[in-house]
Structures are given as C-alpha cells and as structure tokens.
Amino acid sequence: MTRFNAQGEPCITPETSRHLGLAHEFDQGCLDYQTHYPAAQLTADPYKNQISFTVPTSALTPESILLRKDIIQGGTSGLINYNLQSSTTVQSGKHETYQLGLFESGLNLNDWLLRSRHTVSYSDGTRRSQRLYTYVQKTFQSLQQTFQVGEIYARQTLLAIPGLTGLQLFPDSALRPARSGVSVQGIARSAQARVEVYQNGQLIEATQVPEGPFSLDNISMLSTQFPLDVKVTEQDGQLTTFFSTCHGLTNSGRRSPLWVCGTR
C-alpha cells in the first residue's frame, strides 16, 4: 500500500526505496527524490490506481550490491551427499558385479566450509577406495573472492592443472552479476523516453529513461560480431536512431585474477 504525504504526493518510504532498488539509503520519512534525482519523474493515475516512477539508471543500486544483500551469513550445519550405483553383467554364464559409491561430507561453521569427497568401488572381487579432495573454504563477500586451502583443483585456468595440495584465491561467480562489458549512452529529450536496443534485427533491451543523458550498462548481447541499433522514442513520437559498436567488451568485461599456489 502506498502512503501519501500532507501535500497529497506519493511517499517513497525506505521499504519502497529498497524494493525499487534505489541507491540512496535512508531510515525514515519520505524520499526527497527531486533533490537526489532531479531528472526523476513521478506521476500518479488515481483512475487506474497506478503510480509511475522513472529514474536515471545511475540512481539504481548496482546489481553486485543487490546480490550481496540477499546472502544469509553465519550458522552451523553438516551434510552428507552420496551416489550409489550397482550393475551385474552376465556373459557366457559368468556374472560380473560392479558397484560404485560417491560420497561427499562437509561442515559449515560461521561462513567457513569443510568439504571432503571420496569414492569406493568394487569390481572383480577387488575393492578400491580413493579420496578425491579435502579442503577448507571461506568466501569474502566484500572482495567477491573465495579462498580454498587443502587438496584443491585450480579454477578458471587456461591450462589443465592436476590436483594440488595448496591454496588458491579465485573470483566467486555467485557474487558477480553477468557482465558483457558493453554500454550504450545517449540523450533523451523528453520527460519519459523509451529506449530500445536491437542487434541483428532482434530486440535485446528496452527501458524508459527520464530527460537528459542516459547510460545502459552490460547489455546482454546475442553476438559480439554485430553492432547495436539503438532507438530513442520521445513522448511526442519523435524517433532518434544511432548505432553503437561492441568496443567495450574487452575492457569492462575482463576477468579478475586467479591466485594458485601448491604442490602435487
């Protein structure tokens, strides 16, 4: 339910602001959007019970911060995962039995993880057991990095590296939003302009922006080989079209470094 202030204007409460994903944080009262976002447009339609609020893209909380806000920290738990397989082959009156068990055990304690995985197999009367890895892991949210120490396998490397006993620090993809590294900039000349981005004739992005400069970051592209066709439709129907290349891909979309140290 939307509240209204003494002047009859819609009140954007702290809860509503967080729900909308606005970057400005406050604890009480109503958001003075005209001061913080001069280009913002807020219109109320009482006949439709509808409120429209258009803000510049720079007023929105970055996606990486929104991801971190949804993370639950702390707690203690244990886990056991297993996968059991068994098969029997009969050939020329001879029975051959093969059995395999994959086991993973672990412990979660105050954002630290302990994981161990091993296999047990039985074939031709022979039983084999092998430990695949045992490591301790900690994720640092502020750095968007994960630290591992123990029996590890290197992550995100160009070369095939066998299992190591050591440590590594690598980017945590779960804390990082998908980034193409490509941005589109332009200028809207009316209070609420519609921006559409096409690639190879297909619509890949659409949004509304207020009057003034705008920037759409990390466009989800179909391919890096085709330019982007950007169309800006003003409130009066005037259409502006321009093309944008994918030159930002190799700059803004680069990977974070990976650090690995260990012995075989």
N, C-alpha and C positions, 0 to 999 in steps of 0.2 A: 504494500500500500504506500502511495506517495503522499508525503506531507507537503503543506503549503505554508509559506511564511505570512507575516502580517500584511504584506503588500499583495498577497494573492499569487505569488510566484512559486513554482515548484521548488521544494527544498531538497538539495542533494546532500543526504546525510553521509556520515563516514561509512556506514554499511553499504549504502548505494554506490558510493565512490569506489569502494573496493570491488563491489560486484561488477562495475563497469570497467574496471582495470585502469583507473586514472592514476597517474604517477604521484600527484600531490597527496600527502598524508596529513590528516587532521583527526582529532579525537572527539570533537563535539561541535554542535551548531550546524549551520548550512554552509556549503562550499560557495565562496565568492568567486564563481567561475569567470566573471567578467574581468576580475583583477588578475587571476592566474592564467586564464586563457582568453585574451581579448578577442581572438578570432572565432571563438566558440559561438554556436547558435543553438538556443533552446526555445522550442515552440511547443505550446500545449493545444490540443484539439479536444475540447470538452465533449463534443458530439460523438467522437469516436473513443473517448476515454484513453487517449493516446498522447504520449509526450515524446518528442524527437529531440535528441541532443547530439549535435555534431561538433567534434573537436578535431584539432590537428593531430596527425599521427604522433608528433613529438610529445603530446600530452598523455599518451598511454604508457603504462608500465611495461618495460622491456620483457619479452617472453621468458628470458632466462630467470628473472626475478620471480615471475609468476610460478615457474616450475618449482623453485626452491620453497615458496610459501606453502606448497601442498605436501611437503615432506614431513613425516612424523619421526621424531627423534626419540632416543632412549629405549628402555625396555629390555627384557631378558627373555630369551626363548631358545629352544633346541629343535633340531629337525633330523629326520632320517628319511631319505629317499631311496627307493630300491626298484630294480627292474629285473625280473626273473624270467628266464627262458629255458625251455626244455624240449628236446626233439629226439625221436627214435627212428632210425633208418633200418629197414630190413632188406637185405640183398643176399640172394643165394643162401637163404636160411640163416644168415648171420645178422645178429642185432647189434647196432651201434648206437649208443646213447650219448647225447651231447647236452650238457647243462651249463648255464651261464648266469651269474648273478652280478649286477652292477649296484654298488652301494655308495651312498654319499651321506655323511653325517656332519653335523655342524652345531655351532653355538653362537648366539647373538647376545652380546653383553655391552650395553652403553655405547652403541654405534660401532663396536668392534665385532668383526666376524671371524670365526674359525671354521674352516672347511677342510674336509678330508674325503677322498674318493678312492675306492679300490675295487678290484674285480676278483671273483672266484669262479673258476671254470673246471669242468670235469669232462674228460673225453678219453676213450680207450683205456679206462681204468686208471688214468693219471689225473690227479687233482693239482691245479695250479692257482696260486694267489699272487696278486701284484697290486702294489699301492701306486696309484697314478699321481697323486699330489696331496700335500697337506700345507696349508698356508693360513696366515692371519691377514686380514684386510681392514682398512679404515678409509672411509670416504670423507674428504674435506670439501664441504659444500661451498665455502667462500671462494675456493680455488677451482672448483669444478673438476677436481682431480681425485683419483683413487690410488692408495698406497697398498702394496702387497709385499709380504716377506715370507720366505719359506720355499717350498718346491713349487715353482711357478712356470708358466708358459708366457713368453713375451707377447704383448698385444700390439696390433696395428703396425706390424713391421713389413717392409718390402721383401725381406729375405725370410726363408723358412729357418727358424731357430728352434733347436730341440729343447726339451725341458731343462730348466736350470734350478740350481739352489742359490737363491739370492734375493734381490729385491727389485721392485720397479714402481714407477710413478707414471700413470697414464691418464688421459682425459676420460671423464665419465660421460658417456653419450647420453645417459638418462637425465643428466642435469643440463644438457646443452640442447637448445632448440635447433631444429633443422635450418641450416643457413645456406642459401645459394650464393650469397655474396654479391648479388645484383640488386641495384637500387634504381628507382625511377623518380626523377624530380621534375616538377612543373609548377605552373602558377594557375590558380583558379581565380576567376574574375567576378564571381557571384557568391552570394551567401552560402549556398549549398550546391556544389557542383558534383557531378557524377564522373568518376574516373574509371575507365575500362582499359585493361591491358590484354592485348591479343598476341599470340605467337603462332605463326603458320596458319592464320585464319581462325584459331580457336581461342575462346575467352579463357584466360587463366587467372585473372584477378579483377575484382570490381569492388569499389567502395565509394563513399561520399566524403568530401572534404570541404572545409569552410573556405572563405575567401582568403587569398594570399598564397605564399609558397607552400608546397607540399612535397613530401618525400615518402615513397613506398619502398620499404626495405625488404631484402631477402625474398624476392619474388620467386614463387615456385614455378620453374620453367619446364617446358616439355623437352627442350634440347638447347645446347649451347651454340648450335650452328645457325639458328635463325634469329634475326633481330626482333625486338619487341615493338609492336604497333600500339601506341598509346592514344586514346581518345578521351577528351575532356568535354563534357556536355554541360553548358551553363544552364541556369534556371530559365532563361529566355529561349532555350533551344539552340543557342549558338554552339557550333561544334569546332573544336580545335584538335588537329591530329598531328602527331610527330612520331619519329622513330627513335628507338634507343637500342644501342648495342649491348652485348653481354660482357663488356670490358672489365667489370668489377669482379668477375668470378674468381680470377686467380689471386686477387688481393684480399678482399674481405672474407673469402671462404677458405682460407688456408687452415691447415691443421695445427693443433697445438703440439708442442714437443713431447716425446716419449723418452723416459729415462729408465734404462735397464742395467743392472749390474749383478753378475753371478758367475758360478762355475758349474760345469757338468759333473 
